[in-house]
Amino acid sequence: MRQLRPVPAEENAADIGLAARLRPRFAQPVILVDPDDPVIGGPTCLVEVCDRLAVIYGKCSAHHQRWIEDGRPDDVHAWAVTAPANRRWLQQPPKCAIESCRRSRREHGLCHSHAHRWHREGRPDLPEWIASGGGSPLPTGLGCRFPECGLEAEGEAGLCVHHRNRWVRADRPPLKSWLLGCATFGQDRFDLRALPEPLRLEIAYAIQCRVDERRTITRPYSIRRLLRALPGAGVGSLLDRSPEEWMSYLGFSSERGHIERRFLLDAIGYLRDVVEGVGWDAEFPRDVWLLRRLGFPGRDARFRFAAIEPLWLRRLTKRWARWRLSTGVAVATVGADIRAITLFAQSFPVLRTGPEALTRQVIEIHLAHLAERFPNPKSRTGQLSSLAGLLRATRQHGWEPRLAPQVDLFPEDYPRLMRGAPRALPEVVMAQLEHPDNLVRFADPRGRLLARILMNTGLRVGDGSKLRLDCVVRDGQGAPYLRYTNHKMRRDAFVPIDTDLAEAIATQQQAVLAEFSDPVFLLPRANRNPEGKVAFSTSTFRGQLREWLRICGVRDERGRPVHVTPHQWRHTFGTRMINNEVPQETVRRLLDHDSHAMTAHYARLSDTTIRQQWERARKVNIAGEQLAVNSGTLADAVWMKNNLARAKMALPNGYCALPLQQKCEFANACLTCPVFVTTAEFLPQHRHQLEQTQALIAQADHNGHQRLAETNRTVEKNLLAIINGLTIEGSCCGTGGSCTCSPTEDPNAC
């Protein structure tokens, strides 16, 4: 953990204006919890008259204890209907029996004044005396200051006798604080009354920031121990001590007190943001950038430049990093660049003398050092690319005129990369991973669905984990497609999926909608995500994958445990497509590669001509109806789906438009299948099959085989519709079914 200096005492909560930053709701000494708030709220207690949060088996802590005292009844819901509220002691105290009196009852059912009057009059018959009104009315006083008390105040405290006695038994605490505690008794609350004023404002500001971030659930019971420990620390502000000193004082560690520990660290971070400022103007001059101050996600993510000792190189690196972030380069990529420049600067102390010390000789020595330190050519290439990018940007933007123009990295400086074979998993391993009995052993349903998506579509794990809730779309024939964002290429893409996977996604959609009111992602993160606005973590999935492989005992051909990475499923998907004779262009679009060179790992084929023929031909279904031409964003995905089916099932008289991953419930009866598609090139086969079908019907009728005749009449009907649909005006080149042009010829030449 980075050592942080304690902020001077003069920079306290008042000086940094926390009181003005707090909204009225959080400026109170007792912050009430709204159960509907996704951060500090939550499900309420089963008891209908209780508004407190459920913390133990659906009950608040008080009602859970009462349920135990009542003998732990089995029917908890029936018990909850009759259970009383936690505010019993706040009920209206009894008043004087005299109707016109509004003072607290003391002895004989009378207030102190009426009891004294009754004694003074010789203690007449009490019921008659009460009915007569007890003499002249007493002077009317102010109401009791206790909330919702309808009695008159008696004495300097401004309380009725009943509530004054309670206040005295509480050892006469500050009256305003005591009244506030009584008014909020039985409600979930952050009670900050015991904290000194600057510290109270700081904790309140931290709670407000947590609520505004809407990321980390922060309920009163989770930080109650911290709030009780802070008053005894002897400080007025959280900034009076460093985080390390606070951890030592409170005894917090990553294993013990982690919830309070995280809250305390966040609170200190929020205060430092106020003191030190946020945004580029405040953060750029610093040698450690907190990315959350620059609007990037990540609670503790930071860029460190202090280890780049040549000040001129540090300034260049910071300027380059700011430019790269502003152009949308990923934070992880920029971080890797900074680490590479740091390593370069630490290797050459001579660079401290100025930019003139950076020569071609220094570059060549750096190449030798990298070859020794990074034997892997790919790792060495990353180091060189970072340095080359900084030098190129410096010259391009004129950031450092003293840098020699000949100082550069050339293509010959980079190591030669070996282009290896695709890292596809063996089929014996995939058979184990895809087995239903193993899939159900994946503990997290979200991780199980993500694994199925990656195995069936070849998506990158980052794209699969960030699928939107409405990620399934369908074409005109009802075939499902997965819509996703290719974050590497920064574009939307589609890939066909089977109906089983579409149904699993629909089930997950319903589960997410039941959990969140307005979710964004299909696979939301389980923690620090009260509104479902944060996607499933890829690092969490990788950990779940390792545990799943261990539980299932997945082994290779030699019986050894296998190590599987999510990206290997992408290689496996592409390899399977090529093995199924799917053309390279289709594989490229399925994997959404930006160039053919990426897909060349799998095959060297193209299907552009075949697609043009397919789109030009007139296509009809079994009813003879012409199919609409797919266009727009789904056009490429529909063509990929058709190509998958053509590669797997070749028919003598048409094409099956069923997705490759889906089983056909019609077996070989394609002429009665609703997803059968055909074109005019198969007219001779259709006419020949019609003649055979009609002869078979005639023979069945002659022999009295009515069932066989009826079955073939359906085929006859569909064949007639298909032939009529293909021979009407406008098919192919406009000459009807008599056209004899080849499918590869230009129809305008007929």
C-alpha positions, 0 to 999 in steps of 0.5 A: 500500500502506498504511504500517504502523508497525514493531511495537516490539521488545518485541512479539516472537514470544515476547511474543505467545505464538506458541510456544503457538499452534503445533501440535507439527507446526509447532513443529519447526525442520524442518516435514515435508510431508505429500503428502496435505495440499492446501496444502503437499502435492501429487502425488508423484514418479514414482519409486516409492521417492521421497516428494518432491513432483513439481515438474518433469514429474512428478518431484522436482528430484533425480530430474529431474536424475538422469533427465537424467544417464541420457540422458533415456530416452523411457519415463519410467515404466519408468525411474522403476521402477528409479530409486533413492531420494534417501536412498542416503547414509543407508544402514546403514554397514558394521560390524566383521567380528567377529560380536559387535561393533557398531562401525564398520569401519575397516581390514582389515574390523575396527573400530579396537579389533579391528584394534589387537588383531589387530596386537598378537597378531602379525597371525595368519591374519585369516579364522581369527582373525575366525571365532574371535571375535577374542578376548574381547568388547569392552565394550558402549557406547551406540548411535549418535545418528544416526537408524536407525544400529545401531552403537555410539557412539565418542567424546564426540559420541555417534556411531559413527566413520562418522557422526562423520567425516561430522559433522566434514566438515560443519564440526561444526555444532550436533549436534542440528540436523545430526541433524535435517537428516540424518533429514529428508534426501530429504523435502520440508520447510520448513527453518527451522533457519537463522532466529533463534528469534523469526523461526523461530516467525513463519514457522512460524506463517504456514505453519500459518495457510496450512494452516488457511485451506486457500486458497493452495498453499504448497510448500517450493520456492516460498518457499525463496529467501525463507527463505534471505534472511531470516537476513541481514536483521539483525532478529529479527522480521518486525514490526521492518520495515514491508512496504515496507521488506521489499519494498525489502530483498528486491527483491520486486515484483508482477512478480518474487518475487510468491510469496514477496512474497505469503507475506511479506505474509500472514505479517506480516498473521497476526502483526498479527492476533495483536498487534492482535486480531480480532473486532468488539471489537478492530476496531470502534474502528479507522479501517481495518477488515480484513474478514478479521478480522471473518470475511468473505472477502477477503485484503486487503479493508478499509473505510476511515473515516479520510477522514470527518473529522467524528468524530461522522459517522465514528462514525455511519458505522461503527455503520451499517456494522456494523449493515448487515453484521450483517443480511447486506447484501453487503460490496460494498454496504456499501463503496459506502455508506462511500465515498458518506458519505466524499464527502459529509463531504469536501464540507462541512468545516462538519460538523466543528462537530457534527451541528447543522451538518447542515441541509436547506440542506447537503442541497440543496447536496449535491444540486447538487454531485452533479448536477455530478459525476455526470451519470449519474442512476443513479450519482447515485441510488446516492450519495443512497440511501447518505446517505438510508440513514444518516439513516434508520437514525440516526433509527430507532435513536436513534444521534444525538439532536442531528441535526435531524429535518427533515434528510432526503432525499425522493422529489423529491430523486432524479433521474428515471431513464429506463427504457430498452429491454432490452439484448438482443444482436442475433441476428447477434451471438448467432449468432456467440457460439453457433456451435460453432466459436467456442465451442471457442475459449474457452480455459478449459473452465469459462468456456466452460461458464459462457458456455453456461449464461448464454446458455441460461438467462439466469442472472446471472453471479454465480449461474452461477459459484456453481452447486453440483456437483449442480445438475441435477435431473430431473422425472418425465419425465426432463426436466433442470432447472438448480437455482441460488441466486438470490443477489439474492433469496436463494432457490433457483430452477429453470430448464429446460435442454436435454439437450445442456447437461445432458450438458456439465454432467455432463462437468464434474461428472466432471472436478471429481470427478476433481480434488478429493475433496470439491468444492462447486462445479460451476465451482471456481476454478483457483488458491488453491483446493486443495480445490475449496471456492471458486467461479469468479471472475466477474472472471476470467470477464469477462476470459476473455470479452473475450479470447474475443471478440477471438480470435473476432472477433465483429462486429455488423451494421455489421462493428464489434467488439462489447462483450458483458457477461454480463448482456446474455445475460440480457436476450437470453434474456428478449427471445427468450422474449417473441418466441417468445410465451412469456407474461410470467408464465413469463418472470418465473419463468424469470428469477426476478424478484421482481415483474412490474415487472422483467419488464415490460421484455419484455412485459405478459402473464399465463398464470395462468388457462392454468396452472390449466386445465393443472393441472386437466385429466387428462393421459395419454401415448401409452400412455393412462397418467395423468401424475402431477401435479408438485408441490413445488419443481419444480412451477413449473419443470415448468410453465415447461418445458411453457409453453415447448413450447406456445409453440413447437409447437402440435398439434391433439390435445395438447401436446409436453412436450419442452423448447423447446431440445431437437430432436425425434427423432420429427419429426411422429410425435407419437402415437409420441413418449414425451413427447406429452401430451394431455387430454380436450378433444381427444377428438373429434380422437382419435376422428376420427383413429382412424376414419381410421387404421383405414380406412387399415389396412384399405386397406393390408391389402387392397392387401398393403402390410404395412409401411404397415399395421404402422406405422399399427397402432402409431398405432391402438394408441396412439389406443385407449389414449389414448381409453380413458385419457381416458374412464374414470371420473374424467376432468375432471368425473367423467362420463367422455368424454361431458363437454362442458364448456368447459375454462375453465368450473368442472368443479363446474358440470357 
